[in-house]
Amino acid sequence: MGEGIDDADRLAGLIASQREFYDLRAPDFGDETVPDRRVSGKMAVEQAGALVDEFAPTGDMLELACGSGSFTRELDEFWALVRASLRSGGRVAFVDEDDRGTRNDDIHLVGNVPAALRTLRDGRTFDIVKVYWDPTELQDRLSSLGWQVAVRRVGETFLYGSGT
């Protein structure tokens, strides 16, 4: 980016790029014949089903950041929102690509924020925020925020976490 642009401007541009990409990608989201990157980041249906069975959800549920949503820059703020959304005794579970997924993506920094390149059907490219966590580091980070969560690798490029 040009001279005189600070990190706040870079971050605002990155978020705007991400928002525009997902708005334009929405009609094709989930259509595997229209890939938006080199390798699919989709989990096999059987594996997803096994993780849901393992978690055994009951009662009311809230699904956040379910694939095409944006990722907040500050994990502390995101997890505070999750905590505020839970009832007493509530549980959380999440699935995302782990640090092994970086080999399937074009990762670069925009300011100090990790970004990945995504492509629309018409060939236009956009940057989106993309953080690939090491499961142990994520578990430690969540623990420091007061969560009791176990995080582990599943499949070839995913992590799964659950806890309270």
N, C-alpha and C positions, 0 to 999 in steps of 0.2 A: 504494500500500500504506500501511498505518497507520504512525503515528508510533512510533518505538522499534524499528523493524525495520531491521537493518543489511544491508549488501550480501551478507554470507555467508548470511543468512536468505533474502534475495531470490533468490540463486543457488540455494540448496537448494530453494526453492519452484519455481523455473523448471525445474530438473532433474526434480523430482517430477512436474510438469505434463507435461513432455516424455515421461517414462517411461510415465505413465498413458495419454497420447494414443496412443503407438505400441502399447502393449499392447491397447488397445481398438480401434485402427485395423487391427490385423493381419488379421482376417478379410476386410476389404475392400481391403487393400493391393494395388495393381495393377489393381483393377477401375475402369476409366475411367468407368463409369456412376455411381460414388459419389465425386465429387471432394471433396478436403479443403481446397481453396482456390479463389480466383477463376479462376486460369489454371493449366493443367497444367505441371508442371516436368519433364515427361518428354521425353527425347531420342528422335527418330525412330529406328526400328530400323535403317534403312539407314545413318544417320550413325554410330550406335554400332558397327555392323559395320565400317565404313570405318576407324574409329579403332582397333579391335582388329586389323584387318589391318595398319595402319600400325605399330602397336607390335610385332606379330609375336611374341606370347608363346611361350616354349619352356620345357620342364622343369616343375618344380613351381610352382604359383601359389597365392597367398593373396589372397582378395578381402576388403577391409576396408570398413566403412561403406558397404555396398552399397545404400543407398536408405532403409531404414527404421531404420538404426542411429542412435545418438546421436552428437553431435559434441562433442569435448572442448573445454573452455574454453581450455586452454593448447596452442596449436599446437606449441610446443616439445616438450611431453611426448608428443603424438601422434606426431610425426615421429621422436622417439627410439625409440618402440615399433616403428615401421615399420623403422627402421634395424636394430634388434636382431633383427627377424624375417627380414631378408634374409641370404642366403648371400653370401660374398665374390663381388663382380662382379654381384650381383643388380641388377635394375632395378625402377623403379616407374612406374606410370602412373595417372592419376586424371582424373575428369571431375566437374564440379560446375557449378552455376549461377554465372555471374559477376555483376558489379555491375550489369549491364543487367537482371537478373532482379528487382531491387528494385521495378521498376514493376509487376510482377505479384503483389506480395505486400503484406501489411499489416505493415510493420516498425516496431518500437518498441523502446525500451530497458527492460530490467528490471535495475535497478542500472546497471552499465556494460556489460551484455551485450546484444547485438542479439538480438531475438526476433521470431518471426513467429507470426501467428495461424493455427491449424488448426482445422477443424470436422469433427465426426463426423457420420455419417448421421442421428443423432437431433437434431442441431443444437447439441450441447454444444461449446464452444470451449475450446482449450488453447493455451498459449504453448509454443513450442519454440525452442531455440537455432538461429539461422540467420545465418551470416556469408556475405556476398556479396563476393568478392574482385575487385579489379582485377587482371588477369593480371600486369602488370608488378610491382605491389606484392607479390603472392604469390611471384613468381619471385625477387625481391630478398630477401624474408624467408627463403625456403628456401635461397638462396645463403649467407646469413649463418649458417645452421645447418650448412653444409658440404655441401649437396646440389648436384649439377650437374643442374639441371632446366630445361627450356624450357617455358614456359607461354604458351598463345595462346588467342585467342577462336575458337570454332567455333559455327556456327549462329547463331541469333538471341539466345540468352541463356546459352550455355555456355562453359566454358573447359576446355582439355585440357592436361595437363602430363605429361611423361615425362622420365626421366633416371636418374641413378645416385646 
